[in-house]
């Protein structure tokens, strides 16, 4: 009884469901000896009409005629020629094979996205009927070029996600966060959720960090090279003590330009101050380089794109955030000056406000914000594809 209660508490605290519905069948979720969420393979594969074959320390799981090979006792999965790192590991306990919960929630809906969709809120993996897949494909504008994903995107897009702060740089202290939680923790939690949401939408992701480590401000933008479409930096706002400071709440999205208001300049200075935690603070370069950046015509085009995706992200967050929509703003964030692609910085809320504090540290609301931002990014990428395709067609016509 005590063990069962402890398991339930652990599952709730981590945001992992106690069971997941797979093709209409209930599959239990448990926490293994390493603290990772796992599901029993027999129940899962019965629901998916899959099979499993054990071979020399490997478990080969076949779903929808696609083989996934799990190395027992290691957080690794081999799919086709891809070696996939996992949060948990496949293992055998009392003659039962257990697979990482991540296989259900992330791997299947990402790599077999024409067959499966995962609903985080309902904890449900649904199989998409063939006729529905055909109808979905028919609603997507068909342009010439490579085959499109179910959401209308061409495959191959990459987004860099930058969870702000980390390591010795805690970010702001989180006045209304649970004890021991800092800005760096919240940005990483939302960043990892955003990674999962984008992957489920067929978008590749590069993370500046996936653990509690410090990445220099001047190095973060370098994760978004010419093969990257967008750089997204995640942060949490805060205010110094002053009359009424705990009443201010809400979300805002920034792109790189000269700050137009004192408040925008304050937020940029607060985030830029993180350079003091670096061993060589001057390595990130002076913010004074902004004038040069803004005179570069190609980068100005990136700034226009940045402004557009900022609008879409701000609109998307409006559907899930309970705080004030503080609008799209511009300021000289050092982390954005090093990104040579469209780039935005999202302030997800105020840690100095009790309502925002709860919103930012509750798993369902973190998941909702990550999903809203992912939808906005997909909408932007589709818009960008249409614009560039139209421009190319116009040029060919001339």
Secondary structure as GFF3:
##gff-version 3
##sequence-region A 1 398
A	DSSP	alpha_helix	2	14	.	.	.	ID=ss1
A	DSSP	beta_strand	19	22	.	.	.	ID=ss2
A	DSSP	beta_strand	25	31	.	.	.	ID=ss3
A	DSSP	beta_strand	37	40	.	.	.	ID=ss4
A	DSSP	alpha_helix	41	48	.	.	.	ID=ss5
A	DSSP	beta_strand	51	55	.	.	.	ID=ss6
A	DSSP	beta_strand	58	63	.	.	.	ID=ss7
A	DSSP	beta_strand	66	71	.	.	.	ID=ss8
A	DSSP	beta_strand	76	79	.	.	.	ID=ss9
A	DSSP	beta_strand	82	85	.	.	.	ID=ss10
A	DSSP	beta_strand	91	93	.	.	.	ID=ss11
A	DSSP	beta_strand	96	100	.	.	.	ID=ss12
A	DSSP	alpha_helix	101	102	.	.	.	ID=ss13
A	DSSP	pi_helix	103	107	.	.	.	ID=ss14
A	DSSP	alpha_helix	108	111	.	.	.	ID=ss15
A	DSSP	beta_strand	116	119	.	.	.	ID=ss16
A	DSSP	beta_strand	124	127	.	.	.	ID=ss17
A	DSSP	alpha_helix	130	139	.	.	.	ID=ss18
A	DSSP	beta_strand	158	163	.	.	.	ID=ss19
A	DSSP	alpha_helix	183	200	.	.	.	ID=ss20
A	DSSP	beta_strand	204	207	.	.	.	ID=ss21
A	DSSP	alpha_helix	217	220	.	.	.	ID=ss22
A	DSSP	three_ten_helix	221	223	.	.	.	ID=ss23
A	DSSP	beta_strand	230	237	.	.	.	ID=ss24
A	DSSP	three_ten_helix	245	247	.	.	.	ID=ss25
A	DSSP	beta_strand	251	256	.	.	.	ID=ss26
A	DSSP	alpha_helix	262	272	.	.	.	ID=ss27
A	DSSP	three_ten_helix	273	277	.	.	.	ID=ss28
A	DSSP	three_ten_helix	281	284	.	.	.	ID=ss29
A	DSSP	three_ten_helix	287	289	.	.	.	ID=ss30
A	DSSP	alpha_helix	290	295	.	.	.	ID=ss31
A	DSSP	alpha_helix	297	317	.	.	.	ID=ss32
A	DSSP	beta_strand	325	331	.	.	.	ID=ss33
A	DSSP	alpha_helix	334	337	.	.	.	ID=ss34
A	DSSP	beta_strand	343	350	.	.	.	ID=ss35
A	DSSP	alpha_helix	354	361	.	.	.	ID=ss36
A	DSSP	alpha_helix	363	397	.	.	.	ID=ss37
###
